[in-house]
Amino acid sequence: MRDPSFIQGVAKRLEKLSGRVAAILIHSGGDPDSIGSAYVLSRILSRVFGLRRILFRIPSEVSAHSLLLLEELGFAESGEDLEGVDSFIVLDCGSPEQLNDLAWILGSGKPTIVIDHHSTSLEGFGNKAEVYASEEYQSVCEIVLDLAEYLGYRLSAREAEALFAGIYYDTVRLSVADSETFRKACKLVSYGFDPKNVIQKLETGMDLSERIARLKAAARLRIYRAGDWLIAVSRVGSFQSSAARSLIGLGAHLSIVAGESDGGVVVSFRATRDFVEATGINVGKDIAARIGAEFEGHGGGHSSAARAFCARGELEEILDRCVELVKELLEIPVSELKP
């Protein structure tokens, strides 16, 4: 167990919900980590803590990965009105803005508990919620796994599959997983599901529009050099995250891809493991969160993968500021490589 005192604190707080009605919410669109952790936590709340009823809701449009996993788990959003719940539990959400149209819960006067593995949630929610966050963990699914073990809760094969999916996804296909995460992944597989089936469902094939977005990102590429580090910067109208991943595959150590969306500018960031380890830069906390805040939006994520939404500013202005911020963090000259 990575953080026993943290898990104990979460367990003690959830125990106080016994006999009540609660709603579990996750970040906008959801992903396998938030879906998997919500699924297993809902069952723990019912079977261990004795909650009377548990509702589940995903803000905004559900992502493709979320739809596949929801179908696999037989887990669906609750259609009931959230006004009747006693408490809210928010999982894997770094800021109130990621709740979109459900952010009203923070002013409802009802207790809101945030459980996360991003330290940005501590600052993001402030005194609007009770935040339990530990960056010792690589995913919220791993937090729920440690909670289950602490409580002596025996996982079913389906529950183990849900947690494995979240851990696999949030560690970028286990590429940034440490020895503790690998140990837990192996333990989850021992519960009797086939990891190959989970991985195949998560690795959905690219449609034509995503392929075009990746190629456009490459065609519009600007390359910067900072010592031995290469920074790739581009812009596309959609699939910014996919395009940012593809630029890492092309050879960049850090990629920044922006596009206009939902009345603002979305920026996706990706970094290689050696860049993060050598520079000490946490892309979610040091870059995405700061860029989001500077441009009246929000941002966050992981050490090597993150996203920001900017409500103010022009796209090129925001990209230029991203490069400038990287230069400030690296404290070495950054120069653009000309074709």
BELGI-V732337 format. One record per run of one state. SS is the DSSP state (a for helix, b for strand, c for the rest). FROM is the first residue (numbers start at 1). TO is the last residue. If there is no record, write none. Layout:
BEGIN
SS:FROM:TO + SS:FROM:TO
END
This chain:
BEGIN
c:1:3 + a:4:15 + c:16:20 + b:21:26 + c:27:31 + a:32:47 + c:48:52 + b:53:58 + c:59:63 + a:64:73 + c:74:81 + a:82:84 + c:85:86 + b:87:91 + c:92:95 + a:96:107 + c:108:110 + b:111:116 + c:117:119 + a:120:128 + c:129:129 + b:130:133 + c:134:139 + a:140:151 + c:152:156 + a:157:170 + c:171:178 + a:179:189 + c:190:194 + a:195:202 + c:203:207 + a:208:219 + c:220:221 + b:222:226 + c:227:228 + b:229:235 + c:236:239 + a:240:250 + c:251:253 + b:254:261 + c:262:263 + b:264:271 + c:272:272 + a:273:279 + c:280:282 + a:283:294 + c:295:297 + b:298:301 + c:302:304 + b:305:310 + c:311:314 + a:315:330 + c:331:334 + b:335:337 + c:338:339
END
